[in-house]
Amino acid sequence: MRYRLHLPVIFHWTDESEHTDGGFTCDVALDGALIRSKRCPPIGSDVHIEVLVPSPNRVDEEVRVQCTGKVTRVVVEEDTSCFGVVGGFDDEHIGCHAIVQLT
């Protein structure tokens, strides 16, 4: 089952060098996600993603749900792109982090 969620994502992959970028989920499932971003890792890349979810308990915290997986598809559109990741989300890869606001 897929859930249409628009949540911020940070993702990392390595080819000749290390890359970090960001985007938003289009949909999420227990076994992967579709992520919209201006820059996408190449198909076949191992990628580590962190989905940032607002904490249900505190306004100043976010829950980071992590997944390591493989990029299975990349779709390039006119002004943005998206990529699909297959990998597992599980309870061992969930953590709460304080949100730091700079003033």
Short mmCIF file of the C-alpha atoms (twelve columns), coordinates in Angstrom:
data_MODEL
# 
_entry.id   MODEL 
# 
loop_
_atom_site.group_PDB 
_atom_site.id 
_atom_site.type_symbol 
_atom_site.label_atom_id 
_atom_site.label_alt_id 
_atom_site.label_comp_id 
_atom_site.label_asym_id 
_atom_site.label_seq_id 
_atom_site.Cartn_x 
_atom_site.Cartn_y 
_atom_site.Cartn_z 
_atom_site.pdbx_PDB_model_num 
ATOM 1   C CA . MET A 1   0.000  0.000  0.000   1 
ATOM 2   C CA . ARG A 2   1.296  3.445  -0.919  1 
ATOM 3   C CA . TYR A 3   0.539  6.658  0.942   1 
ATOM 4   C CA . ARG A 4   0.479  9.957  -0.936  1 
ATOM 5   C CA . LEU A 5   2.555  12.084 1.407   1 
ATOM 6   C CA . HIS A 6   4.360  15.341 0.644   1 
ATOM 7   C CA . LEU A 7   7.205  15.273 3.196   1 
ATOM 8   C CA . PRO A 8   10.717 16.751 3.036   1 
ATOM 9   C CA . VAL A 9   13.530 14.290 2.317   1 
ATOM 10  C CA . ILE A 10  17.311 14.431 2.564   1 
ATOM 11  C CA . PHE A 11  19.133 11.823 0.493   1 
ATOM 12  C CA . HIS A 12  22.758 10.737 0.054   1 
ATOM 13  C CA . TRP A 13  24.516 8.633  -2.582  1 
ATOM 14  C CA . THR A 14  28.052 7.997  -3.760  1 
ATOM 15  C CA . ASP A 15  29.408 7.534  -7.263  1 
ATOM 16  C CA . GLU A 16  32.794 9.115  -8.080  1 
ATOM 17  C CA . SER A 17  32.118 11.422 -5.124  1 
ATOM 18  C CA . GLU A 18  29.639 11.798 -2.254  1 
ATOM 19  C CA . HIS A 19  26.375 13.652 -2.918  1 
ATOM 20  C CA . THR A 20  23.677 15.062 -0.660  1 
ATOM 21  C CA . ASP A 21  20.486 16.616 -1.932  1 
ATOM 22  C CA . GLY A 22  16.889 17.139 -0.944  1 
ATOM 23  C CA . GLY A 23  13.374 16.895 -2.222  1 
ATOM 24  C CA . PHE A 24  9.871  15.801 -1.257  1 
ATOM 25  C CA . THR A 25  8.108  12.479 -1.204  1 
ATOM 26  C CA . CYS A 26  5.286  11.926 -3.697  1 
ATOM 27  C CA . ASP A 27  4.287  8.655  -2.099  1 
ATOM 28  C CA . VAL A 28  5.704  6.327  0.534   1 
ATOM 29  C CA . ALA A 29  5.312  2.605  1.252   1 
ATOM 30  C CA . LEU A 30  6.974  0.247  3.717   1 
ATOM 31  C CA . ASP A 31  9.235  -0.985 0.919   1 
ATOM 32  C CA . GLY A 32  10.265 2.334  -0.648  1 
ATOM 33  C CA . ALA A 33  9.304  5.779  -1.856  1 
ATOM 34  C CA . LEU A 34  8.927  8.035  -4.879  1 
ATOM 35  C CA . ILE A 35  10.882 11.270 -4.382  1 
ATOM 36  C CA . ARG A 36  10.614 14.487 -6.387  1 
ATOM 37  C CA . SER A 37  13.836 16.491 -6.659  1 
ATOM 38  C CA . LYS A 38  15.684 18.715 -9.123  1 
ATOM 39  C CA . ARG A 39  18.655 16.327 -8.995  1 
ATOM 40  C CA . CYS A 40  18.337 12.535 -8.872  1 
ATOM 41  C CA . PRO A 41  20.825 9.748  -8.234  1 
ATOM 42  C CA . PRO A 42  21.376 7.470  -11.240 1 
ATOM 43  C CA . ILE A 43  19.424 4.225  -11.638 1 
ATOM 44  C CA . GLY A 44  21.103 1.406  -9.732  1 
ATOM 45  C CA . SER A 45  22.667 3.710  -7.136  1 
ATOM 46  C CA . ASP A 46  22.585 2.785  -3.474  1 
ATOM 47  C CA . VAL A 47  20.911 5.669  -1.692  1 
ATOM 48  C CA . HIS A 48  20.268 6.563  1.944   1 
ATOM 49  C CA . ILE A 49  17.130 8.639  2.500   1 
ATOM 50  C CA . GLU A 50  15.786 10.419 5.566   1 
ATOM 51  C CA . VAL A 51  12.119 11.392 5.504   1 
ATOM 52  C CA . LEU A 52  11.413 14.285 7.894   1 
ATOM 53  C CA . VAL A 53  8.065  13.884 9.656   1 
ATOM 54  C CA . PRO A 54  6.658  16.427 12.149  1 
ATOM 55  C CA . SER A 55  6.598  14.923 15.633  1 
ATOM 56  C CA . PRO A 56  3.116  14.031 16.843  1 
ATOM 57  C CA . ASN A 57  4.206  14.892 20.405  1 
ATOM 58  C CA . ARG A 58  6.186  18.132 20.225  1 
ATOM 59  C CA . VAL A 59  6.208  21.124 17.903  1 
ATOM 60  C CA . ASP A 60  9.993  21.575 18.228  1 
ATOM 61  C CA . GLU A 61  10.882 18.016 17.164  1 
ATOM 62  C CA . GLU A 62  10.834 16.053 13.956  1 
ATOM 63  C CA . VAL A 63  10.921 12.322 13.404  1 
ATOM 64  C CA . ARG A 64  13.487 11.111 10.868  1 
ATOM 65  C CA . VAL A 65  12.494 7.862  9.203   1 
ATOM 66  C CA . GLN A 66  15.491 6.362  7.428   1 
ATOM 67  C CA . CYS A 67  15.809 3.886  4.607   1 
ATOM 68  C CA . THR A 68  18.741 2.552  2.639   1 
ATOM 69  C CA . GLY A 69  17.783 1.252  -0.755  1 
ATOM 70  C CA . LYS A 70  18.430 1.192  -4.472  1 
ATOM 71  C CA . VAL A 71  17.252 3.659  -7.122  1 
ATOM 72  C CA . THR A 72  15.003 1.685  -9.474  1 
ATOM 73  C CA . ARG A 73  13.772 4.409  -11.805 1 
ATOM 74  C CA . VAL A 74  14.296 8.052  -12.697 1 
ATOM 75  C CA . VAL A 75  11.709 10.193 -14.475 1 
ATOM 76  C CA . VAL A 76  12.888 13.532 -15.897 1 
ATOM 77  C CA . GLU A 77  10.205 16.153 -16.460 1 
ATOM 78  C CA . GLU A 78  10.359 19.687 -17.775 1 
ATOM 79  C CA . ASP A 79  11.165 21.550 -14.544 1 
ATOM 80  C CA . THR A 80  11.708 18.770 -12.021 1 
ATOM 81  C CA . SER A 81  12.491 15.069 -11.762 1 
ATOM 82  C CA . CYS A 82  11.604 12.155 -9.539  1 
ATOM 83  C CA . PHE A 83  13.145 8.827  -8.625  1 
ATOM 84  C CA . GLY A 84  11.905 5.601  -7.101  1 
ATOM 85  C CA . VAL A 85  13.733 3.868  -4.252  1 
ATOM 86  C CA . VAL A 86  13.191 0.273  -3.171  1 
ATOM 87  C CA . GLY A 87  14.280 -0.388 0.402   1 
ATOM 88  C CA . GLY A 88  12.755 -1.040 3.783   1 
ATOM 89  C CA . PHE A 89  11.530 1.364  6.422   1 
ATOM 90  C CA . ASP A 90  11.447 -0.183 9.876   1 
ATOM 91  C CA . ASP A 91  11.331 0.778  13.555  1 
ATOM 92  C CA . GLU A 92  15.114 0.495  13.942  1 
ATOM 93  C CA . HIS A 93  15.590 3.472  11.608  1 
ATOM 94  C CA . ILE A 94  13.316 5.994  13.304  1 
ATOM 95  C CA . GLY A 95  14.688 8.746  15.524  1 
ATOM 96  C CA . CYS A 96  13.503 12.052 17.002  1 
ATOM 97  C CA . HIS A 97  15.567 15.195 16.552  1 
ATOM 98  C CA . ALA A 98  15.117 18.688 17.947  1 
ATOM 99  C CA . ILE A 99  14.414 21.364 15.341  1 
ATOM 100 C CA . VAL A 100 16.885 24.231 15.647  1 
ATOM 101 C CA . GLN A 101 15.497 27.600 14.604  1 
ATOM 102 C CA . LEU A 102 17.960 30.368 13.828  1 
ATOM 103 C CA . THR A 103 16.869 33.892 14.621  1 
# 
